């Protein structure tokens, strides 16, 4: 199987596990020592990925969202991917760094940005 397909499968574990509220499936996508970084109220936050599973993935809670891979860039055993996740009111743009470890692509770091979306209201006729 080619590397792009293997990376897409890793991202599917992340995306489908998150959508289904399955932290164990999400964990399959990550190298255990991975971290997540983001800006909150102007300050850099660094979170070990295991805390992400505990704090942000609610077991059994389905998420209404659309996930799409925008880019994958591969150089031998290193890769990066951009993934966009749209919810009704906001969007996450995730950037992943991946390494091929023992033949399996794993996310070793994640950074993201959250954007608020304009909510369309239904107009009465």
C-alpha positions as CSV (number, residue, x, y, z in Angstrom):
1,X,0.0,0.0,0.0
2,X,1.4,3.4,-0.8
3,X,2.2,6.0,1.8
4,X,-0.6,8.4,0.9
5,X,-3.2,5.8,1.5
6,X,-1.6,4.8,4.8
7,X,-1.5,8.4,6.0
8,X,-5.2,8.8,5.0
9,X,-5.9,5.7,7.1
10,X,-4.1,7.3,10.1
11,X,-6.1,10.5,9.7
12,X,-9.3,8.4,9.4
13,X,-8.6,6.9,12.8
14,X,-8.3,10.5,14.2
15,X,-11.3,11.8,12.3
16,X,-13.8,8.9,12.6
17,X,-12.8,8.2,16.2
18,X,-13.4,11.9,17.1
19,X,-16.7,11.9,15.3
20,X,-17.8,8.8,17.0
21,X,-16.5,9.8,20.5
22,X,-14.0,6.9,20.5
23,X,-10.8,8.0,22.2
24,X,-9.2,4.6,21.7
25,X,-9.6,4.9,18.0
26,X,-8.2,8.4,18.0
27,X,-5.2,7.2,20.0
28,X,-4.3,4.8,17.2
29,X,-3.4,7.8,15.0
30,X,-0.8,9.2,17.5
31,X,2.6,8.3,18.7
32,X,2.1,8.1,22.5
33,X,4.6,10.9,23.3
34,X,2.9,13.3,20.8
35,X,1.7,16.8,21.8
36,X,-0.8,19.3,20.7
37,X,-0.1,23.1,20.6
38,X,-2.5,26.0,20.1
39,X,-3.0,29.6,21.0
40,X,-5.6,30.3,23.7
41,X,-6.3,33.9,24.7
42,X,-3.0,35.0,23.1
43,X,-0.9,32.4,25.0
44,X,0.8,29.3,23.6
45,X,-0.7,26.1,25.1
46,X,1.0,22.7,25.0
47,X,-1.0,19.7,25.8
48,X,0.3,16.1,25.9
49,X,-1.8,14.0,23.5
50,X,-3.0,11.7,26.2
51,X,-4.6,14.7,27.9
52,X,-6.3,15.6,24.6
53,X,-7.9,12.1,24.6
54,X,-9.2,12.6,28.2
55,X,-10.2,16.3,28.0
56,X,-11.5,16.7,24.4
57,X,-12.9,13.4,23.3
58,X,-16.2,12.6,25.0
59,X,-16.6,8.8,25.0
60,X,-19.8,7.7,23.1
61,X,-20.8,11.3,22.1
62,X,-21.3,11.6,18.4
63,X,-20.1,14.9,16.8
64,X,-22.0,16.5,13.9
65,X,-19.1,17.6,11.7
66,X,-17.6,17.3,8.3
67,X,-13.9,16.4,8.1
68,X,-11.8,16.7,5.0
69,X,-8.1,16.3,4.2
70,X,-6.9,19.4,2.3
71,X,-3.2,18.5,1.8
72,X,-0.7,15.7,2.4
73,X,3.0,16.3,1.8
74,X,5.4,13.3,2.0
75,X,9.2,13.1,2.0
76,X,10.4,9.5,2.7
77,X,9.6,8.8,6.3
78,X,8.3,12.3,7.2
79,X,5.0,13.9,6.2
80,X,2.6,16.8,7.0
81,X,-1.1,17.0,6.6
82,X,-3.7,19.8,6.8
83,X,-7.2,18.7,7.9
84,X,-10.3,20.9,8.1
85,X,-13.2,20.0,10.5
86,X,-16.4,22.0,10.1
87,X,-19.0,22.2,12.8
88,X,-22.2,24.2,12.6
89,X,-20.7,27.2,14.4
90,X,-16.9,26.8,14.0
91,X,-14.1,25.3,12.1
92,X,-10.9,23.6,13.3
93,X,-7.9,23.7,10.9
94,X,-5.5,21.0,12.1
95,X,-1.9,20.6,11.0
96,X,-0.2,17.3,11.6
97,X,3.4,16.2,11.5
98,X,3.7,12.5,10.9
99,X,6.5,10.0,10.9
100,X,6.7,6.5,9.6
101,X,7.5,4.3,12.6
102,X,8.0,0.6,12.1
103,X,6.0,0.8,8.8
104,X,3.1,2.7,10.3
105,X,2.4,6.4,9.9
106,X,1.8,8.2,13.3
107,X,1.0,11.7,14.2
108,X,3.9,13.1,16.3
109,X,2.5,16.6,16.7
110,X,-0.6,18.5,16.1
111,X,-1.2,22.3,16.0
112,X,-4.6,23.8,15.2
113,X,-6.6,27.0,14.8
114,X,-10.3,27.5,15.7
115,X,-12.3,29.9,13.6
116,X,-15.9,31.0,14.4
117,X,-18.3,30.6,11.4
118,X,-21.1,33.0,10.6
119,X,-24.3,31.2,11.6
120,X,-27.1,31.6,9.0
121,X,-30.5,32.1,10.5
122,X,-33.6,30.8,8.8
123,X,-35.8,33.7,7.7
124,X,-39.6,33.5,8.1
125,X,-41.5,34.1,4.9
